[in-house]
Structures are given as C-alpha cells and as structure tokens.
Amino acid sequence: MRFEGRCAVVTGGGGGFGKAFGAALAAEGCNVVLADVYEAGLEANAELINQAEPGRALGVRCDVTSGEAVAAMTAQAVESFGSLDILINNAGGSMGVPKDAIDQVKEEDWDKVVNLNLKGTFLCTRSAAGYMKKAGYGKIVNLSSITARLGGQLTPVQYVSAKGAVIAFTRHVAQELGPFGINVNAVAPGVVLTGERLEKMWYGRKSEDERQAYVSQLPLRRLGSPQEIAEAVLFLCSDQASFITGVTLDINGGMFSA
Ligand SMILES: NC(=O)c1ccc[n+]([C@@H]2O[C@H](COP(=O)([O-])OP(=O)(O)OC[C@H]3O[C@@H](n4cnc5c(N)ncnc54)[C@H](O)[C@@H]3O)[C@@H](O)[C@H]2O)c1
C-alpha cells in the first residue's frame, strides 16, 4: 500500500489511461479524484473503482482548459480527501483534428489541441502546486508521448508540438518545485489501445500491413497495455522514485530511448 491516505487528482479520469491510473492508485490505498469533461466516462470509471475500493473514487466534471474550473476541482479534492498529494496531468489527445500538411493547419485546430494538452497541464499544475508547496510534499506526472520524440506517424503537428512542450514544462517546473519537496516527471508512452478513440485511430488510419510494419519497428514487437503505463506512473509517484525529478520516462517497447 504505497499511497495509503494520499489524495490523487487524475485528469482525463473518464478515459482509458484515467481508468487504469485511478484503479491502480486506489488499489494501493489512494483516494482518487477523476476529473474530466466526459461525464459518462467519469461515472463509469468512478463506479468501477468504487466497486473494488469503496469510497476511494470521486468523479468531478472539470474542463482543464479553464483556470476557474480547475481551481474549483482542486479545492473539491482537498475538501473531500483532506490533501492534494499527487497530480496526474493525463487529460489530452488530438481531439479528432485532421493530420493536415503544415501549410494547411487551421489556427483553431492548433489552439484547441495545444490548449488541452499544454495549457491544461499548466493550469492543473499551477493550482495543485499551491497546495503541495504548503504541504512540502507532492508528486506530479505529466503525459507526453512518443510523438514528441519521433514526430507524429499517427498524430497531427499540434499534438506533437504540445507533447514536446510538456517535456520542457516538466523539466522547468521540476527545477522550481524541487526545493519544496515536490517531484515532477513525465511519461512518454508509445501507442496503447486505451479505448475507442485509440482503436479508431489504430484500426481506422492504418491498414493491416501498416500496423504490422509499425509493430515490427518495436524491439518488443507489440503494443503496450494501459497497466504497463500505470506501473510506471505509480513508480514515479512512489517513495521508490524519491530522487527522480525532471525526467521523461519513455515507455514504448524500445522504439525510442533517450
Ligand atoms: N493511448 C495512447 O496511445 C497514448 C500515447 C501517448 C500519450 N497518450 C496520452 O495519454 C493521455 C490519455 O490518453 P487516453 O489514451 O487515455 O485517451 P482518452 O481519450 O481515453 O482519454 C483522454 C480523456 O481526456 C478527456 N478530456 C478531453 N478534453 C478535456 C478537457 N478539456 N478537460 C478535461 N478532460 C478532457 C477526455 O474526455 C478523455 O476522457 C492523453 O494525454 C494522451 O495524449 C496516449
């Protein structure tokens, strides 16, 4: 039970990784606030976690691109569970925008995707950092992506750029918050079929041959699972990783290593 009595906010908690991260944290004694705009997903994931770990999960509707909504959500987490110890900045994605050529990318698509993946990470970190600095304790894990390392085979430039910026943001904030006892790290997963959105992208945008060619580039010759990413996220939140901060952990079956 590495996280007994702690409180974690998992943004994007209504989605695929949100479910895996929330369930894994709750199984180790953590109270979990799942924050998302997708209410059906929130409800389903909170119910699933509460079936296994009664009372540990709370679903809160929150748009991470709104500073006001984020402040209300973090306040609710502290009010409900007494502290905010862990923040997983997981809300993100390419929002279904097309993978346009750079000379065709629409400004509104740029703003949409960069706001969700980068501004959302900033707003949640800003809000959680206030509580964590006062407590002298905190663990923040940001979701980057293999696309930030290699460019987007599957994803648009807005997403690649925002996930690259998340790596720089992580390094900067780790330097600033380290003296307060707060560790800030990121994970950069490869393709993981976390649910419908990812399955649509994987099966919809690639032929069987293309999928096989992609997997054959991976030294481990397979896609990862949500649980394998959750294991790494929990490690970064744990005392076992107490001297690790500012890093981005590549979790991609060996396709890229820094
Ligand atoms: N699955 C992968 O292959 C993969 C790989 C690398 C990185 N990632 C990153 O992991 C994270 C989670 O991805 P996932 O695969 O679970 O996708 P997902 O679509 O299942 O989950 C993303 C969640 O974010 C929520 N969200 C969208 N806009 C929001 C907003 N404004 N405020 C709050 N929540 C919002 C969505 O409703 C959704 O529930 C994302 O940041 C994604 O970019 C995923």
The ligand as an SDF file (V2000), in Angstrom:
LIG
                    3D

 44 48  0  0  0  0  0  0  0  0999 V2000
   -3.2070    5.9390  -25.7120 N   0  0  0  0  0  0  0  0  0  0  0  0
   -2.0530    6.2410  -26.2780 C   0  0  0  0  0  0  0  0  0  0  0  0
   -1.5880    5.5780  -27.2090 O   0  0  0  0  0  0  0  0  0  0  0  0
   -1.2740    7.4260  -25.7870 C   0  0  0  0  0  0  0  0  0  0  0  0
    0.0810    7.5200  -26.1040 C   0  0  0  0  0  0  0  0  0  0  0  0
    0.8070    8.6050  -25.6420 C   0  0  0  0  0  0  0  0  0  0  0  0
    0.2010    9.5610  -24.8600 C   0  0  0  0  0  0  0  0  0  0  0  0
   -1.1180    9.4570  -24.5660 N   0  0  0  0  0  0  0  0  0  0  0  0
   -1.7290   10.4910  -23.7270 C   0  0  0  0  0  0  0  0  0  0  0  0
   -2.3500    9.8790  -22.6140 O   0  0  0  0  0  0  0  0  0  0  0  0
   -3.4310   10.6950  -22.1750 C   0  0  0  0  0  0  0  0  0  0  0  0
   -4.6910    9.8730  -22.0210 C   0  0  0  0  0  0  0  0  0  0  0  0
   -4.9810    9.2530  -23.2450 O   0  0  0  0  0  0  0  0  0  0  0  0
   -6.0150    8.0590  -23.4150 P   0  0  0  0  0  0  0  0  0  0  0  0
   -5.4140    7.1200  -24.3830 O   0  0  0  0  0  0  0  0  0  0  0  0
   -6.4780    7.5750  -22.1080 O   0  0  0  0  0  0  0  0  0  0  0  0
   -7.2070    8.8120  -24.1910 O   0  0  0  0  0  0  0  0  0  0  0  0
   -8.7230    9.0040  -23.8090 P   0  0  0  0  0  0  0  0  0  0  0  0
   -9.3500    9.7410  -24.9430 O   0  0  0  0  0  0  0  0  0  0  0  0
   -9.3180    7.6960  -23.4020 O   0  0  0  0  0  0  0  0  0  0  0  0
   -8.6510    9.9360  -22.5110 O   0  0  0  0  0  0  0  0  0  0  0  0
   -8.4820   11.3260  -22.5730 C   0  0  0  0  0  0  0  0  0  0  0  0
   -9.5260   11.9490  -21.6750 C   0  0  0  0  0  0  0  0  0  0  0  0
   -9.3190   13.3710  -21.6370 O   0  0  0  0  0  0  0  0  0  0  0  0
  -10.6040   13.9560  -21.5470 C   0  0  0  0  0  0  0  0  0  0  0  0
  -10.6160   15.3650  -21.9190 N   0  0  0  0  0  0  0  0  0  0  0  0
  -10.6260   15.9010  -23.1740 C   0  0  0  0  0  0  0  0  0  0  0  0
  -10.7120   17.2290  -23.1040 N   0  0  0  0  0  0  0  0  0  0  0  0
  -10.7600   17.5540  -21.7770 C   0  0  0  0  0  0  0  0  0  0  0  0
  -10.8530   18.7720  -21.0720 C   0  0  0  0  0  0  0  0  0  0  0  0
  -10.9030   19.9600  -21.7010 N   0  0  0  0  0  0  0  0  0  0  0  0
  -10.8870   18.7310  -19.7190 N   0  0  0  0  0  0  0  0  0  0  0  0
  -10.8410   17.5430  -19.0500 C   0  0  0  0  0  0  0  0  0  0  0  0
  -10.7440   16.3600  -19.6820 N   0  0  0  0  0  0  0  0  0  0  0  0
  -10.7090   16.3650  -21.0250 C   0  0  0  0  0  0  0  0  0  0  0  0
  -11.4600   13.1340  -22.4990 C   0  0  0  0  0  0  0  0  0  0  0  0
  -12.8420   13.3230  -22.2500 O   0  0  0  0  0  0  0  0  0  0  0  0
  -10.9630   11.7330  -22.2060 C   0  0  0  0  0  0  0  0  0  0  0  0
  -11.7610   11.0910  -21.2330 O   0  0  0  0  0  0  0  0  0  0  0  0
   -3.5470   11.8400  -23.1700 C   0  0  0  0  0  0  0  0  0  0  0  0
   -2.8460   12.9600  -22.6840 O   0  0  0  0  0  0  0  0  0  0  0  0
   -2.8490   11.2770  -24.3920 C   0  0  0  0  0  0  0  0  0  0  0  0
   -2.3670   12.2840  -25.2340 O   0  0  0  0  0  0  0  0  0  0  0  0
   -1.8790    8.4070  -25.0120 C   0  0  0  0  0  0  0  0  0  0  0  0
  1  2  1  0
  2  3  2  0
  2  4  1  0
  4  5  1  0
  4 44  2  0
  5  6  2  0
  6  7  1  0
  7  8  2  0
  8  9  1  0
  8 44  1  0
  9 10  1  0
  9 42  1  0
 10 11  1  0
 11 12  1  0
 11 40  1  0
 12 13  1  0
 13 14  1  0
 14 15  2  0
 14 16  1  0
 14 17  1  0
 17 18  1  0
 18 19  2  0
 18 20  1  0
 18 21  1  0
 21 22  1  0
 22 23  1  0
 23 24  1  0
 23 38  1  0
 24 25  1  0
 25 26  1  0
 25 36  1  0
 26 27  1  0
 26 35  1  0
 27 28  2  0
 28 29  1  0
 29 30  1  0
 29 35  2  0
 30 31  1  0
 30 32  2  0
 32 33  1  0
 33 34  2  0
 34 35  1  0
 36 37  1  0
 36 38  1  0
 38 39  1  0
 40 41  1  0
 40 42  1  0
 42 43  1  0
M  CHG  2   8   1  16  -1
M  END
$$$$
